[in-house]
Amino acid sequence: MHQLKRAAATAGEDAGETLSKASQSLTRAATALTAEARERSAELAKSATKEVKEHPVATAAAIATAAAALVGLVIAARKAKAD
């Protein structure tokens, strides 16, 4: 019976250590993912800014089209709700 208690205590310690290591690995992975996302978003913002500067008319047209689509969706939703 004593050996069973000792085995259970050892297993518990091993599980705690394994959980701790997994937690540390997860923290490192999350930190790396955050850094990568920050870099990619900065690159995307620079690219978008460049496109807007190079093609201002096309950008304005795209914004107007998106706005018109949103207005259309709102109107359709209100009509559907009224029915």
All heavy atoms as a GROMACS GRO file, in nm:
protein
  583
    1MET      N    1   0.082  -0.118   0.000
    1MET     CA    2   0.000   0.000   0.000
    1MET      C    3   0.087   0.126   0.000
    1MET      O    4   0.053   0.224  -0.062
    1MET     CB    5  -0.093  -0.004   0.121
    1MET     CG    6  -0.202   0.099   0.116
    1MET     SD    7  -0.306   0.082  -0.026
    1MET     CE    8  -0.458   0.046   0.049
    2HIS      N    9   0.200   0.119   0.071
    2HIS     CA   10   0.291   0.232   0.080
    2HIS      C   11   0.349   0.266  -0.058
    2HIS      O   12   0.362   0.383  -0.093
    2HIS     CB   13   0.402   0.201   0.181
    2HIS     CG   14   0.497   0.314   0.200
    2HIS    ND1   15   0.459   0.433   0.258
    2HIS    CD2   16   0.628   0.329   0.169
    2HIS    CE1   17   0.562   0.515   0.262
    2HIS    NE2   18   0.667   0.454   0.208
    3GLN      N   19   0.381   0.163  -0.135
    3GLN     CA   20   0.436   0.184  -0.269
    3GLN      C   21   0.333   0.249  -0.361
    3GLN      O   22   0.368   0.332  -0.445
    3GLN     CB   23   0.484   0.051  -0.328
    3GLN     CG   24   0.605  -0.005  -0.258
    3GLN     CD   25   0.642  -0.142  -0.310
    3GLN    OE1   26   0.562  -0.207  -0.377
    3GLN    NE2   27   0.764  -0.186  -0.278
    4LEU      N   28   0.206   0.213  -0.343
    4LEU     CA   29   0.100   0.271  -0.424
    4LEU      C   30   0.086   0.420  -0.394
    4LEU      O   31   0.072   0.502  -0.486
    4LEU     CB   32  -0.032   0.199  -0.396
    4LEU     CG   33  -0.152   0.240  -0.482
    4LEU    CD1   34  -0.121   0.223  -0.630
    4LEU    CD2   35  -0.274   0.159  -0.442
    5LYS      N   36   0.094   0.459  -0.268
    5LYS     CA   37   0.087   0.601  -0.231
    5LYS      C   38   0.206   0.677  -0.288
    5LYS      O   39   0.191   0.788  -0.338
    5LYS     CB   40   0.085   0.617  -0.079
    5LYS     CG   41  -0.046   0.578  -0.016
    5LYS     CD   42  -0.040   0.601   0.134
    5LYS     CE   43  -0.169   0.557   0.200
    5LYS     NZ   44  -0.167   0.577   0.346
    6ARG      N   45   0.324   0.616  -0.280
    6ARG     CA   46   0.443   0.680  -0.332
    6ARG      C   47   0.433   0.697  -0.484
    6ARG      O   48   0.468   0.802  -0.539
    6ARG     CB   49   0.568   0.599  -0.299
    6ARG     CG   50   0.696   0.675  -0.331
    6ARG     CD   51   0.823   0.603  -0.295
    6ARG     NE   52   0.814   0.518  -0.179
    6ARG     CZ   53   0.882   0.406  -0.161
    6ARG    NH1   54   0.968   0.367  -0.254
    6ARG    NH2   55   0.869   0.333  -0.054
    7ALA      N   56   0.382   0.596  -0.553
    7ALA     CA   57   0.365   0.603  -0.698
    7ALA      C   58   0.264   0.712  -0.735
    7ALA      O   59   0.284   0.787  -0.831
    7ALA     CB   60   0.319   0.467  -0.753
    8ALA      N   61   0.156   0.722  -0.658
    8ALA     CA   62   0.056   0.824  -0.684
    8ALA      C   63   0.114   0.964  -0.663
    8ALA      O   64   0.088   1.056  -0.741
    8ALA     CB   65  -0.066   0.803  -0.595
    9ALA      N   66   0.194   0.983  -0.560
    9ALA     CA   67   0.256   1.113  -0.533
    9ALA      C   68   0.353   1.149  -0.644
    9ALA      O   69   0.356   1.265  -0.691
    9ALA     CB   70   0.327   1.110  -0.399
   10THR      N   71   0.432   1.052  -0.688
   10THR     CA   72   0.528   1.076  -0.797
   10THR      C   73   0.455   1.111  -0.926
   10THR      O   74   0.496   1.204  -0.998
   10THR     CB   75   0.616   0.952  -0.819
   10THR    OG1   76   0.684   0.922  -0.698
   10THR    CG2   77   0.718   0.975  -0.928
   11ALA      N   78   0.347   1.041  -0.954
   11ALA     CA   79   0.269   1.068  -1.075
   11ALA      C   80   0.210   1.209  -1.069
   11ALA      O   81   0.208   1.282  -1.169
   11ALA     CB   82   0.158   0.965  -1.092
   12GLY      N   83   0.164   1.250  -0.955
   12GLY     CA   84   0.110   1.384  -0.938
   12GLY      C   85   0.216   1.491  -0.960
   12GLY      O   86   0.190   1.594  -1.024
   13GLU      N   87   0.337   1.467  -0.908
   13GLU     CA   88   0.447   1.562  -0.927
   13GLU      C   89   0.485   1.570  -1.074
   13GLU      O   90   0.508   1.679  -1.128
   13GLU     CB   91   0.568   1.520  -0.843
   13GLU     CG   92   0.548   1.538  -0.694
   13GLU     CD   93   0.661   1.477  -0.612
   13GLU    OE1   94   0.761   1.431  -0.673
   13GLU    OE2   95   0.649   1.475  -0.490
   14ASP      N   96   0.490   1.452  -1.140
   14ASP     CA   97   0.524   1.449  -1.282
   14ASP      C   98   0.418   1.523  -1.365
   14ASP      O   99   0.452   1.597  -1.458
   14ASP     CB  100   0.536   1.305  -1.333
   14ASP     CG  101   0.659   1.234  -1.278
   14ASP    OD1  102   0.749   1.304  -1.226
   14ASP    OD2  103   0.665   1.110  -1.287
   15ALA      N  104   0.293   1.505  -1.330
   15ALA     CA  105   0.186   1.573  -1.404
   15ALA      C  106   0.196   1.724  -1.384
   15ALA      O  107   0.178   1.801  -1.479
   15ALA     CB  108   0.049   1.522  -1.358
   16GLY      N  109   0.227   1.766  -1.264
   16GLY     CA  110   0.242   1.909  -1.237
   16GLY      C  111   0.357   1.968  -1.315
   16GLY      O  112   0.346   2.078  -1.371
   17GLU      N  113   0.468   1.895  -1.321
   17GLU     CA  114   0.585   1.942  -1.396
   17GLU      C  115   0.555   1.948  -1.545
   17GLU      O  116   0.590   2.045  -1.613
   17GLU     CB  117   0.704   1.848  -1.370
   17GLU     CG  118   0.832   1.895  -1.434
   17GLU     CD  119   0.950   1.803  -1.400
   17GLU    OE1  120   0.951   1.745  -1.291
   17GLU    OE2  121   1.038   1.793  -1.486
   18THR      N  122   0.486   1.847  -1.595
   18THR     CA  123   0.448   1.844  -1.736
   18THR      C  124   0.355   1.960  -1.770
   18THR      O  125   0.371   2.027  -1.872
   18THR     CB  126   0.380   1.710  -1.772
   18THR    OG1  127   0.472   1.604  -1.744
   18THR    CG2  128   0.339   1.705  -1.918
   19LEU      N  129   0.259   1.985  -1.682
   19LEU     CA  130   0.167   2.096  -1.702
   19LEU      C  131   0.240   2.230  -1.700
   19LEU      O  132   0.212   2.318  -1.781
   19LEU     CB  133   0.058   2.093  -1.595
   19LEU     CG  134  -0.053   2.196  -1.607
   19LEU    CD1  135  -0.126   2.181  -1.740
   19LEU    CD2  136  -0.150   2.182  -1.492
   20SER      N  137   0.336   2.242  -1.612
   20SER     CA  138   0.415   2.365  -1.604
   20SER      C  139   0.495   2.387  -1.732
   20SER      O  140   0.499   2.498  -1.785
   20SER     CB  141   0.508   2.359  -1.483
   20SER     OG  142   0.588   2.474  -1.477
   21LYS      N  143   0.556   2.282  -1.782
   21LYS     CA  144   0.633   2.293  -1.906
   21LYS      C  145   0.543   2.328  -2.024
   21LYS      O  146   0.579   2.409  -2.108
   21LYS     CB  147   0.708   2.162  -1.934
   21LYS     CG  148   0.827   2.141  -1.842
   21LYS     CD  149   0.896   2.010  -1.874
   21LYS     CE  150   1.013   1.986  -1.780
   21LYS     NZ  151   1.079   1.858  -1.806
   22ALA      N  152   0.425   2.266  -2.027
   22ALA     CA  153   0.330   2.295  -2.135
   22ALA      C  154   0.285   2.441  -2.128
   22ALA      O  155   0.273   2.508  -2.231
   22ALA     CB  156   0.210   2.202  -2.128
   23SER      N  157   0.263   2.488  -2.009
   23SER     CA  158   0.222   2.627  -1.991
   23SER      C  159   0.331   2.723  -2.037
   23SER      O  160   0.303   2.824  -2.103
   23SER     CB  161   0.188   2.653  -1.844
   23SER     OG  162   0.158   2.787  -1.822
   24GLN      N  163   0.454   2.693  -2.006
   24GLN     CA  164   0.566   2.777  -2.049
   24GLN      C  165   0.579   2.777  -2.202
   24GLN      O  166   0.601   2.882  -2.264
   24GLN     CB  167   0.697   2.730  -1.985
   24GLN     CG  168   0.703   2.756  -1.837
   24GLN     CD  169   0.823   2.687  -1.772
   24GLN    OE1  170   0.898   2.615  -1.837
   24GLN    NE2  171   0.840   2.710  -1.643
   25SER      N  172   0.563   2.660  -2.261
   25SER     CA  173   0.570   2.650  -2.408
   25SER      C  174   0.457   2.729  -2.474
   25SER      O  175   0.477   2.798  -2.574
   25SER     CB  176   0.561   2.504  -2.452
   25SER     OG  177   0.675   2.434  -2.409
   26LEU      N  178   0.340   2.720  -2.416
   26LEU     CA  179   0.225   2.793  -2.469
   26LEU      C  180   0.247   2.944  -2.458
   26LEU      O  181   0.216   3.019  -2.551
   26LEU     CB  182   0.098   2.752  -2.394
   26LEU     CG  183  -0.033   2.810  -2.446
   26LEU    CD1  184  -0.055   2.774  -2.591
   26LEU    CD2  185  -0.148   2.760  -2.361
   27THR      N  186   0.304   2.988  -2.348
   27THR     CA  187   0.334   3.130  -2.331
   27THR      C  188   0.435   3.178  -2.434
   27THR      O  189   0.418   3.286  -2.494
   27THR     CB  190   0.387   3.157  -2.188
   27THR    OG1  191   0.287   3.116  -2.094
   27THR    CG2  192   0.420   3.302  -2.166
   28ARG      N  193   0.539   3.099  -2.457
   28ARG     CA  194   0.639   3.136  -2.558
   28ARG      C  195   0.576   3.142  -2.697
   28ARG      O  196   0.602   3.234  -2.775
   28ARG     CB  197   0.755   3.037  -2.558
   28ARG     CG  198   0.853   3.059  -2.444
   28ARG     CD  199   0.980   2.978  -2.463
   28ARG     NE  200   0.959   2.835  -2.466
   28ARG     CZ  201   0.956   2.756  -2.358
   28ARG    NH1  202   0.977   2.806  -2.238
   28ARG    NH2  203   0.936   2.627  -2.371
   29ALA      N  204   0.490   3.045  -2.728
   29ALA     CA  205   0.424   3.043  -2.859
   29ALA      C  206   0.333   3.164  -2.875
   29ALA      O  207   0.329   3.226  -2.983
   29ALA     CB  208   0.346   2.914  -2.876
   30ALA      N  209   0.260   3.199  -2.771
   30ALA     CA  210   0.171   3.315  -2.779
   30ALA      C  211   0.250   3.444  -2.798
   30ALA      O  212   0.210   3.532  -2.874
   30ALA     CB  213   0.086   3.324  -2.652
   31THR      N  214   0.363   3.454  -2.731
   31THR     CA  215   0.448   3.572  -2.746
   31THR      C  216   0.501   3.582  -2.889
   31THR      O  217   0.501   3.690  -2.949
   31THR     CB  218   0.564   3.567  -2.645
   31THR    OG1  219   0.510   3.559  -2.514
   31THR    CG2  220   0.653   3.688  -2.657
   32ALA      N  221   0.545   3.470  -2.943
   32ALA     CA  222   0.595   3.470  -3.081
   32ALA      C  223   0.484   3.505  -3.180
   32ALA      O  224   0.506   3.580  -3.275
   32ALA     CB  225   0.654   3.333  -3.114
   33LEU      N  226   0.366   3.452  -3.157
   33LEU     CA  227   0.253   3.480  -3.245
   33LEU      C  228   0.216   3.628  -3.239
   33LEU      O  229   0.187   3.690  -3.342
   33LEU     CB  230   0.132   3.395  -3.205
   33LEU     CG  231   0.006   3.411  -3.289
   33LEU    CD1  232   0.035   3.374  -3.435
   33LEU    CD2  233  -0.104   3.325  -3.234
   34THR      N  234   0.220   3.686  -3.121
   34THR     CA  235   0.191   3.829  -3.106
   34THR      C  236   0.292   3.913  -3.182
   34THR      O  237   0.254   4.009  -3.252
   34THR     CB  238   0.192   3.868  -2.957
   34THR    OG1  239   0.094   3.791  -2.888
   34THR    CG2  240   0.164   4.014  -2.937
   35ALA      N  241   0.418   3.879  -3.172
   35ALA     CA  242   0.522   3.954  -3.243
   35ALA      C  243   0.504   3.942  -3.394
   35ALA      O  244   0.515   4.042  -3.467
   35ALA     CB  245   0.661   3.904  -3.202
   36GLU      N  246   0.473   3.823  -3.440
   36GLU     CA  247   0.453   3.802  -3.584
   36GLU      C  248   0.330   3.879  -3.633
   36GLU      O  249   0.334   3.941  -3.740
   36GLU     CB  250   0.435   3.653  -3.615
   36GLU     CG  251   0.422   3.624  -3.762
   36GLU     CD  252   0.409   3.476  -3.793
   36GLU    OE1  253   0.445   3.393  -3.709
   36GLU    OE2  254   0.360   3.446  -3.903
   37ALA      N  255   0.223   3.878  -3.556
   37ALA     CA  256   0.102   3.950  -3.594
   37ALA      C  257   0.129   4.100  -3.599
   37ALA      O  258   0.080   4.170  -3.689
   37ALA     CB  259  -0.011   3.920  -3.496
   38ARG      N  260   0.207   4.149  -3.506
   38ARG     CA  261   0.242   4.292  -3.504
   38ARG      C  262   0.320   4.329  -3.630
   38ARG      O  263   0.292   4.429  -3.695
   38ARG     CB  264   0.323   4.324  -3.378
   38ARG     CG  265   0.348   4.472  -3.358
   38ARG     CD  266   0.419   4.500  -3.227
   38ARG     NE  267   0.338   4.460  -3.114
   38ARG     CZ  268   0.380   4.382  -3.016
   38ARG    NH1  269   0.501   4.335  -3.013
   38ARG    NH2  270   0.298   4.350  -2.917
   39GLU      N  271   0.417   4.244  -3.667
   39GLU     CA  272   0.496   4.271  -3.787
   39GLU      C  273   0.410   4.268  -3.913
   39GLU      O  274   0.420   4.356  -3.998
   39GLU     CB  275   0.608   4.168  -3.800
   39GLU     CG  276   0.721   4.186  -3.701
   39GLU     CD  277   0.826   4.076  -3.713
   39GLU    OE1  278   0.832   4.012  -3.820
   39GLU    OE2  279   0.899   4.055  -3.616
   40ARG      N  280   0.325   4.166  -3.923
   40ARG     CA  281   0.241   4.152  -4.042
   40ARG      C  282   0.140   4.267  -4.052
   40ARG      O  283   0.113   4.315  -4.162
   40ARG     CB  284   0.168   4.019  -4.041
   40ARG     CG  285   0.258   3.903  -4.074
   40ARG     CD  286   0.181   3.776  -4.090
   40ARG     NE  287   0.269   3.666  -4.122
   40ARG     CZ  288   0.226   3.548  -4.160
   40ARG    NH1  289   0.097   3.525  -4.169
   40ARG    NH2  290   0.312   3.453  -4.187
   41SER      N  291   0.084   4.308  -3.940
   41SER     CA  292  -0.012   4.418  -3.947
   41SER      C  293   0.056   4.548  -3.986
   41SER      O  294  -0.002   4.629  -4.059
   41SER     CB  295  -0.088   4.433  -3.815
   41SER     OG  296  -0.001   4.472  -3.710
   42ALA      N  297   0.178   4.568  -3.942
   42ALA     CA  298   0.252   4.688  -3.981
   42ALA      C  299   0.280   4.685  -4.131
   42ALA      O  300   0.265   4.787  -4.200
   42ALA     CB  301   0.382   4.698  -3.902
   43GLU      N  302   0.319   4.569  -4.182
   43GLU     CA  303   0.344   4.555  -4.326
   43GLU      C  304   0.215   4.579  -4.406
   43GLU      O  305   0.218   4.646  -4.509
   43GLU     CB  306   0.398   4.415  -4.357
   43GLU     CG  307   0.538   4.391  -4.306
   43GLU     CD  308   0.580   4.245  -4.319
   43GLU    OE1  309   0.505   4.166  -4.380
   43GLU    OE2  310   0.688   4.211  -4.267
   44LEU      N  311   0.106   4.526  -4.357
   44LEU     CA  312  -0.022   4.544  -4.425
   44LEU      C  313  -0.064   4.690  -4.425
   44LEU      O  314  -0.111   4.742  -4.527
   44LEU     CB  315  -0.130   4.459  -4.357
   44LEU     CG  316  -0.269   4.464  -4.418
   44LEU    CD1  317  -0.267   4.415  -4.562
   44LEU    CD2  318  -0.364   4.378  -4.336
   45ALA      N  319  -0.044   4.758  -4.314
   45ALA     CA  320  -0.078   4.901  -4.308
   45ALA      C  321   0.007   4.982  -4.405
   45ALA      O  322  -0.044   5.072  -4.473
   45ALA     CB  323  -0.059   4.952  -4.165
   46LYS      N  324   0.136   4.951  -4.412
   46LYS     CA  325   0.224   5.021  -4.507
   46LYS      C  326   0.180   4.995  -4.650
   46LYS      O  327   0.176   5.085  -4.734
   46LYS     CB  328   0.368   4.976  -4.488
   46LYS     CG  329   0.434   5.031  -4.364
   46LYS     CD  330   0.575   4.980  -4.350
   46LYS     CE  331   0.638   5.024  -4.219
   46LYS     NZ  332   0.773   4.969  -4.201
   47SER      N  333   0.145   4.871  -4.679
   47SER     CA  334   0.101   4.834  -4.813
   47SER      C  335  -0.030   4.906  -4.848
   47SER      O  336  -0.045   4.957  -4.960
   47SER     CB  337   0.081   4.683  -4.822
   47SER     OG  338   0.028   4.647  -4.946
   48ALA      N  339  -0.122   4.910  -4.755
   48ALA     CA  340  -0.250   4.978  -4.780
   48ALA      C  341  -0.229   5.127  -4.802
   48ALA      O  342  -0.289   5.186  -4.892
   48ALA     CB  343  -0.345   4.954  -4.663
   49THR      N  344  -0.143   5.186  -4.723
   49THR     CA  345  -0.113   5.328  -4.739
   49THR      C  346  -0.052   5.356  -4.876
   49THR      O  347  -0.089   5.452  -4.944
   49THR     CB  348  -0.017   5.376  -4.628
   49THR    OG1  349  -0.078   5.352  -4.502
   49THR    CG2  350   0.017   5.522  -4.641
   50LYS      N  351   0.038   5.269  -4.917
   50LYS     CA  352   0.102   5.284  -5.049
   50LYS      C  353  -0.003   5.274  -5.160
   50LYS      O  354  -0.003   5.355  -5.253
   50LYS     CB  355   0.209   5.177  -5.066
   50LYS     CG  356   0.280   5.182  -5.198
   50LYS     CD  357   0.382   5.070  -5.210
   50LYS     CE  358   0.443   5.066  -5.349
   50LYS     NZ  359   0.526   4.949  -5.369
   51GLU      N  360  -0.093   5.176  -5.150
   51GLU     CA  361  -0.197   5.159  -5.251
   51GLU      C  362  -0.289   5.280  -5.258
   51GLU      O  363  -0.327   5.325  -5.366
   51GLU     CB  364  -0.278   5.032  -5.224
   51GLU     CG  365  -0.204   4.905  -5.252
   51GLU     CD  366  -0.169   4.889  -5.400
   51GLU    OE1  367  -0.251   4.921  -5.487
   51GLU    OE2  368  -0.056   4.843  -5.429
   52VAL      N  369  -0.325   5.333  -5.142
   52VAL     CA  370  -0.413   5.450  -5.139
   52VAL      C  371  -0.345   5.569  -5.204
   52VAL      O  372  -0.407   5.644  -5.281
   52VAL     CB  373  -0.455   5.483  -4.994
   52VAL    CG1  374  -0.520   5.620  -4.984
   52VAL    CG2  375  -0.548   5.375  -4.940
   53LYS      N  376  -0.217   5.588  -5.175
   53LYS     CA  377  -0.144   5.700  -5.235
   53LYS      C  378  -0.126   5.684  -5.385
   53LYS      O  379  -0.132   5.781  -5.460
   53LYS     CB  380  -0.007   5.716  -5.167
   53LYS     CG  381  -0.017   5.771  -5.027
   53LYS     CD  382   0.118   5.784  -4.963
   53LYS     CE  383   0.106   5.840  -4.822
   53LYS     NZ  384   0.236   5.852  -4.756
   54GLU      N  385  -0.104   5.560  -5.430
   54GLU     CA  386  -0.083   5.535  -5.572
   54GLU      C  387  -0.213   5.538  -5.652
   54GLU      O  388  -0.214   5.569  -5.770
   54GLU     CB  389  -0.012   5.401  -5.593
   54GLU     CG  390   0.132   5.402  -5.548
   54GLU     CD  391   0.200   5.267  -5.565
   54GLU    OE1  392   0.134   5.171  -5.612
   54GLU    OE2  393   0.319   5.257  -5.530
   55HIS      N  394  -0.326   5.502  -5.588
   55HIS     CA  395  -0.453   5.489  -5.659
   55HIS      C  396  -0.565   5.555  -5.579
   55HIS      O  397  -0.659   5.488  -5.535
   55HIS     CB  398  -0.487   5.342  -5.682
   55HIS     CG  399  -0.376   5.263  -5.745
   55HIS    ND1  400  -0.342   5.279  -5.878
   55HIS    CD2  401  -0.291   5.171  -5.695
   55HIS    CE1  402  -0.240   5.197  -5.907
   55HIS    NE2  403  -0.207   5.131  -5.797
   56PRO      N  404  -0.560   5.687  -5.564
   56PRO     CA  405  -0.662   5.753  -5.482
   56PRO      C  406  -0.804   5.744  -5.538
   56PRO      O  407  -0.900   5.729  -5.464
   56PRO     CB  408  -0.615   5.898  -5.474
   56PRO     CG  409  -0.524   5.916  -5.589
   56PRO     CD  410  -0.463   5.783  -5.616
   57VAL      N  411  -0.818   5.750  -5.670
   57VAL     CA  412  -0.951   5.743  -5.730
   57VAL      C  413  -1.010   5.603  -5.711
   57VAL      O  414  -1.128   5.589  -5.676
   57VAL     CB  415  -0.944   5.781  -5.880
   57VAL    CG1  416  -1.080   5.762  -5.947
   57VAL    CG2  417  -0.897   5.925  -5.896
   58ALA      N  418  -0.932   5.503  -5.735
   58ALA     CA  419  -0.979   5.366  -5.716
   58ALA      C  420  -1.015   5.341  -5.570
   58ALA      O  421  -1.114   5.272  -5.540
   58ALA     CB  422  -0.873   5.267  -5.762
   59THR      N  423  -0.937   5.398  -5.479
   59THR     CA  424  -0.966   5.382  -5.337
   59THR      C  425  -1.098   5.449  -5.302
   59THR      O  426  -1.182   5.390  -5.231
   59THR     CB  427  -0.853   5.444  -5.252
   59THR    OG1  428  -0.731   5.378  -5.285
   59THR    CG2  429  -0.881   5.429  -5.104
   60ALA      N  430  -1.120   5.569  -5.352
   60ALA     CA  431  -1.246   5.639  -5.326
   60ALA      C  432  -1.364   5.561  -5.384
   60ALA      O  433  -1.470   5.550  -5.320
   60ALA     CB  434  -1.240   5.779  -5.384
   61ALA      N  435  -1.346   5.506  -5.503
   61ALA     CA  436  -1.452   5.427  -5.565
   61ALA      C  437  -1.483   5.302  -5.483
   61ALA      O  438  -1.599   5.266  -5.465
   61ALA     CB  439  -1.413   5.390  -5.708
   62ALA      N  440  -1.379   5.237  -5.433
   62ALA     CA  441  -1.399   5.117  -5.351
   62ALA      C  442  -1.472   5.151  -5.221
   62ALA      O  443  -1.562   5.078  -5.178
   62ALA     CB  444  -1.265   5.052  -5.321
   63ILE      N  445  -1.436   5.262  -5.160
   63ILE     CA  446  -1.503   5.304  -5.037
   63ILE      C  447  -1.649   5.338  -5.065
   63ILE      O  448  -1.739   5.299  -4.988
   63ILE     CB  449  -1.429   5.425  -4.974
   63ILE    CG1  450  -1.293   5.379  -4.921
   63ILE    CG2  451  -1.512   5.487  -4.863
   63ILE    CD1  452  -1.202   5.492  -4.878
   64ALA      N  453  -1.675   5.408  -5.174
   64ALA     CA  454  -1.813   5.442  -5.210
   64ALA      C  455  -1.895   5.317  -5.238
   64ALA      O  456  -2.011   5.307  -5.196
   64ALA     CB  457  -1.813   5.535  -5.331
   65THR      N  458  -1.837   5.221  -5.307
   65THR     CA  459  -1.906   5.096  -5.337
   65THR      C  460  -1.939   5.020  -5.209
   65THR      O  461  -2.050   4.969  -5.192
   65THR     CB  462  -1.821   5.008  -5.430
   65THR    OG1  463  -1.795   5.082  -5.550
   65THR    CG2  464  -1.890   4.878  -5.464
   66ALA      N  465  -1.843   5.014  -5.117
   66ALA     CA  466  -1.866   4.946  -4.990
   66ALA      C  467  -1.975   5.016  -4.910
   66ALA      O  468  -2.061   4.951  -4.850
   66ALA     CB  469  -1.736   4.940  -4.910
   67ALA      N  470  -1.973   5.149  -4.909
   67ALA     CA  471  -2.074   5.225  -4.837
   67ALA      C  472  -2.212   5.200  -4.896
   67ALA      O  473  -2.310   5.181  -4.823
   67ALA     CB  474  -2.040   5.374  -4.838
   68ALA      N  475  -2.221   5.199  -5.029
   68ALA     CA  476  -2.349   5.174  -5.095
   68ALA      C  477  -2.400   5.034  -5.063
   68ALA      O  478  -2.520   5.014  -5.039
   68ALA     CB  479  -2.335   5.193  -5.246
   69ALA      N  480  -2.310   4.938  -5.059
   69ALA     CA  481  -2.350   4.801  -5.026
   69ALA      C  482  -2.402   4.793  -4.883
   69ALA      O  483  -2.503   4.727  -4.856
   69ALA     CB  484  -2.231   4.706  -5.045
   70LEU      N  485  -2.337   4.862  -4.792
   70LEU     CA  486  -2.382   4.862  -4.652
   70LEU      C  487  -2.519   4.928  -4.638
   70LEU      O  488  -2.606   4.878  -4.566
   70LEU     CB  489  -2.280   4.932  -4.563
   70LEU     CG  490  -2.151   4.855  -4.536
   70LEU    CD1  491  -2.053   4.942  -4.458
   70LEU    CD2  492  -2.180   4.728  -4.461
   71VAL      N  493  -2.539   5.039  -4.708
   71VAL     CA  494  -2.669   5.106  -4.705
   71VAL      C  495  -2.776   5.013  -4.760
   71VAL      O  496  -2.886   5.001  -4.704
   71VAL     CB  497  -2.664   5.240  -4.783
   71VAL    CG1  498  -2.803   5.297  -4.803
   71VAL    CG2  499  -2.576   5.340  -4.710
   72GLY      N  500  -2.744   4.944  -4.868
   72GLY     CA  501  -2.838   4.848  -4.926
   72GLY      C  502  -2.873   4.737  -4.829
   72GLY      O  503  -2.989   4.696  -4.818
   73LEU      N  504  -2.774   4.687  -4.757
   73LEU     CA  505  -2.800   4.582  -4.658
   73LEU      C  506  -2.888   4.633  -4.544
   73LEU      O  507  -2.979   4.562  -4.499
   73LEU     CB  508  -2.667   4.530  -4.601
   73LEU     CG  509  -2.584   4.443  -4.695
   73LEU    CD1  510  -2.448   4.413  -4.632
   73LEU    CD2  511  -2.657   4.313  -4.726
   74VAL      N  512  -2.863   4.755  -4.500
   74VAL     CA  513  -2.946   4.812  -4.394
   74VAL      C  514  -3.090   4.828  -4.440
   74VAL      O  515  -3.184   4.794  -4.366
   74VAL     CB  516  -2.887   4.947  -4.344
   74VAL    CG1  517  -2.983   5.021  -4.254
   74VAL    CG2  518  -2.753   4.925  -4.275
   75ILE      N  519  -3.110   4.879  -4.560
   75ILE     CA  520  -3.244   4.897  -4.612
   75ILE      C  521  -3.315   4.762  -4.626
   75ILE      O  522  -3.432   4.747  -4.587
   75ILE     CB  523  -3.241   4.972  -4.748
   75ILE    CG1  524  -3.197   5.117  -4.725
   75ILE    CG2  525  -3.376   4.966  -4.818
   75ILE    CD1  526  -3.167   5.193  -4.852
   76ALA      N  527  -3.245   4.663  -4.679
   76ALA     CA  528  -3.305   4.530  -4.694
   76ALA      C  529  -3.340   4.469  -4.559
   76ALA      O  530  -3.445   4.407  -4.543
   76ALA     CB  531  -3.208   4.438  -4.770
   77ALA      N  532  -3.254   4.489  -4.458
   77ALA     CA  533  -3.282   4.436  -4.326
   77ALA      C  534  -3.402   4.504  -4.264
   77ALA      O  535  -3.486   4.438  -4.199
   77ALA     CB  536  -3.159   4.454  -4.236
   78ARG      N  537  -3.415   4.634  -4.283
   78ARG     CA  538  -3.530   4.707  -4.228
   78ARG      C  539  -3.660   4.662  -4.296
   78ARG      O  540  -3.763   4.647  -4.231
   78ARG     CB  541  -3.512   4.857  -4.244
   78ARG     CG  542  -3.414   4.914  -4.146
   78ARG     CD  543  -3.415   5.063  -4.150
   78ARG     NE  544  -3.320   5.116  -4.051
   78ARG     CZ  545  -3.296   5.243  -4.035
   78ARG    NH1  546  -3.357   5.333  -4.111
   78ARG    NH2  547  -3.212   5.284  -3.943
   79LYS      N  548  -3.656   4.641  -4.428
   79LYS     CA  549  -3.775   4.595  -4.499
   79LYS      C  550  -3.814   4.456  -4.452
   79LYS      O  551  -3.932   4.427  -4.433
   79LYS     CB  552  -3.751   4.595  -4.650
   79LYS     CG  553  -3.758   4.731  -4.713
   79LYS     CD  554  -3.744   4.722  -4.863
   79LYS     CE  555  -3.752   4.859  -4.927
   79LYS     NZ  556  -3.740   4.852  -5.073
   80ALA      N  557  -3.715   4.369  -4.434
   80ALA     CA  558  -3.744   4.232  -4.389
   80ALA      C  559  -3.799   4.234  -4.247
   80ALA      O  560  -3.890   4.156  -4.215
   80ALA     CB  561  -3.616   4.148  -4.396
   81LYS      N  562  -3.751   4.323  -4.165
   81LYS     CA  563  -3.797   4.332  -4.027
   81LYS      C  564  -3.940   4.388  -4.021
   81LYS      O  565  -4.019   4.349  -3.938
   81LYS     CB  566  -3.702   4.422  -3.947
   81LYS     CG  567  -3.717   4.412  -3.799
   81LYS     CD  568  -3.610   4.492  -3.730
   81LYS     CE  569  -3.612   4.468  -3.580
   81LYS     NZ  570  -3.508   4.543  -3.512
   82ALA      N  571  -3.972   4.481  -4.112
   82ALA     CA  572  -4.104   4.541  -4.115
   82ALA      C  573  -4.210   4.442  -4.160
   82ALA      O  574  -4.326   4.450  -4.122
   82ALA     CB  575  -4.105   4.664  -4.207
   83ASP      N  576  -4.171   4.346  -4.243
   83ASP     CA  577  -4.265   4.246  -4.294
   83ASP      C  578  -4.288   4.145  -4.191
   83ASP      O  579  -4.345   4.091  -4.130
   83ASP     CB  580  -4.212   4.178  -4.420
   83ASP     CG  581  -4.201   4.275  -4.537
   83ASP    OD1  582  -4.269   4.379  -4.534
   83ASP    OD2  583  -4.124   4.247  -4.629
   0.00000   0.00000   0.00000
